[in-house]
Amino acid sequence: MGLSRNASRYNEANYWPGFVDAMATLLLVIIFLLSLFMLAQFFLSQEISGKDSVLNRLNDQIADLTELLALERAQSSDFQSTISGLQIGLSALTGEKDRLEDLLNKNSGDSEGATTRITNLTNQLEEEKDISQRAMSQLELLNQQISALRRQLAALEQALDASESRDRKSQTKIANLGKRLNVALAQKVQELSRYRSDFFGRLREILSQRSDIRVVGDRFVFQSEVLFGSGSDSLSTDGSVEMDNLASAILELQRDIPEEINWVLRIDGHTDSRPINSPRYPSNWELSAARAISVVKYLASKGVAPQRLVAAGFGEFQPLEAGDSEEANNKNRRIELKLTER
């Protein structure tokens, strides 16, 4: 009986260690689960923190790109279309960013897809920055070219203004000089006209008895028969006398006319329309020129300055009267004297 009671008490005492072991085991399991939960929370917080850093860098890049776009828009309207495209891209990226933020906030578990999209967005932003940088470089080059063109234009305008100023001064000087020259020329013409009148008056006095010597306009006209024989360029005896009188009148005039008046006495030979053809005179041109030269040479031999004498032959091509009558031919065969300027 005593043994039976001892065995019973022994069996009752063995329940407690098993219960303690079970409780210890359960506690360890709970601690292990808590550790796993805390470790999972730690990794999840690290993942979320990394996503926030990426999003912060993305926000900074978006802000930088926005500043670049604003600067480019202010500098040139030529790049408005490019900037508009960039703004559209930025809006799309911002929307995608917001969507990813929502996903992360909700802990959707699609972190790999979000990371991929963020990477794509970052690449797109880099491309947009490259485009913006190229646009800014082109704009800077364009501004430099415009500045250079403006400087060149300003220099050209200054040169043009200076040239126009010089031209106005030159035109004024030319106009004044022209006026003075016109006045001087008019005075010389008046003086020469006065001397021509005196010369013609003197010739009229000397040759007043000859009906075959006359004044036609501003010329003194000798009929060829007064000076030459038919078909000849040798002065006749009567012609030499007339030329002596003419030489005297010219010498008087030569002494009176001032040196600054550049005058000449032109002797023109004319024939009638009847043709001539001889070894000495193949045509009327040669005959008319030879007669004018004979007069010039004779006057020079009498002391008239050779530089004041001019000989010209007109043949039959400057008639005083049209037609082929004897009277017309007589008038057209002539030697004309004209006092004029050289």
Sequence and secondary structure as in RCSB ss.txt:
>XXXX:A:sequence
MGLSRNASRYNEANYWPGFVDAMATLLLVIIFLLSLFMLAQFFLSQEISGKDSVLNRLNDQIADLTELLALERAQ
SSDFQSTISGLQIGLSALTGEKDRLEDLLNKNSGDSEGATTRITNLTNQLEEEKDISQRAMSQLELLNQQISALR
RQLAALEQALDASESRDRKSQTKIANLGKRLNVALAQKVQELSRYRSDFFGRLREILSQRSDIRVVGDRFVFQSE
VLFGSGSDSLSTDGSVEMDNLASAILELQRDIPEEINWVLRIDGHTDSRPINSPRYPSNWELSAARAISVVKYLA
SKGVAPQRLVAAGFGEFQPLEAGDSEEANNKNRRIELKLTER
>XXXX:A:secstr
 HHHHHHHHHHHHTHHHHHHHHHHHHHHHHHHHHHHHHHHHHHHHHHHHHHHHHHHHHHHHHHHHHHHHHHHHHH
 GGGHHHHHHHHHHHHHHHHHHHHHHHHHHTT S HHHHHHHHHHHHHHHHHHHHHHHHHHHHHHHHHHHHHHHH
HHHHHHHHHHHHHHHHHHHHHHHHHHHHHHHHHHHHHHHHHHHHHHHHHHHHHHHHTTT TTEEEETTEEEEEHH
HHB TT  SB HHHHHHHHHHHHHHHHHHHHS TTS EEEEEEEE  SS    SS SSHHHHHHHHHHHHHHHHH
HTT  GGGEEEEE TTSS SS S SHHHHHHHSEEEEEEEE 
